[in-house]
Amino acid sequence: MNKILVSYFSASGTTKGVAEKVASIIGGDLFEIEPACKYTDADLNWNDSASRSSIEMNDNTSRPEIKNKVSNLNDYDTVLIGFPVWWDLAPTIINTFIEENNLENKKVYVFATSGGSSVNNSFNTLKNTYSNIDFISAKRLSSNLDESDITTWIEM
């Protein structure tokens, strides 16, 4: 049986709620990708080109520091990575997570929360950037999850 890690970054709490539901449905363990320096509302103001999130997303080399580490990643066969869509991409802290953890030989699924953006560009960009990782598929999720939709999406 596959052991599943549901990792997620949540700036406002929306992705956290979705990740908790997904983990409950598939029986996965939760891991929060928590920034060393928490984002404030001002940091998340995408209308302000000087906001922290705007600066990070405009810098391809930005790798925000993560507060915590996955200590037992080798225990997992499947890793889900969840995040809010920022500028039609994964927030740069997701790159930090991927680069700090060896995800080779694992099935990796991506899920995203968004008010309207698709997860497709985020997924394709991650897949192209990290071609050594077996990215299986991606799904845009909201708080009103359908359990059967999740269980048929994840190969268990």
Secondary structure, DSSP 8 states (H G I E B T S, - for coil): ---EEEEE--SSSHHHHHHHHHHHHHT-EEEE--BSS---TTTT-TT-TTSHHHHHHT-TT----BS---S-GGG-SEEEEEEE-BTTB--HHHHHHHHHS--TTSEEEEEEE-SS--SHHHHHHHHHHTTTSEEEEEEE--SS--HHHHHHHS--
